[in-house]
């Protein structure tokens, strides 16, 4: 019984090849059916006492061969049909696996993006009013940050986290617009885009390869010239 070749092309390619092969075998089987029908007519005439000429007798003598070939062709058709079903099954399985791989990649990307946003939120939490004096003075284990740097970090966090939503009041449209802007800026951040975010421009791909901190943000943020 023929077997599907392993590693001999994609399921789609194998399926196309199998379709061509089955078409050829089907055509051959139809021709053999017609030939057998003519030979059976000659046999019936002979059985009824009709005299056959030389060519007709030779054709009738090949009836056994024709029936054997026809049986073989039909057997091939069954086997190729089974192979085609298996190819289709493998193709569906591969498509399902590909979809799962894509979904897993998307899920991983989304998770990494959320992690980056949560890390930014953690930096925001560090800069609460009770801690700001420590950063400005470089005391209690906090890194020394100038007032200007602190203001820049505040602005960046306001543009990319939920900080800007806290003080947003007014119509729902304004709130929705603020949410949309925050999401846009956060998306630029997690993509490590070099595009400016509001009045700020980030360098070194935002230096957030691992964990964004007050220190990395002071090194990666600055106002664009003329935007201060």
Secondary structure, 3 states (H helix, E strand, C coil): CCCCCCCCCCHHHHHHHHHHHHHHHHHHHHHHHHHHHHHHHHHHHHHCCCCCCHHHHHHHHCHHHHHHHHHHHHHHHHHHHHHHHHHHHHHHHHHHHHHHHHHHHHHHHHHHHHHHHHHHHHHHHHCCHHHHHHHHHCCCCCCCCCHHHHHHHHHHHHHHCCHHHHCCCCCHHHHHHHHHHHHHHHHHHHCCCCCCECCEEECHHHHCCCCCCHHHHHHHEEECCCCC
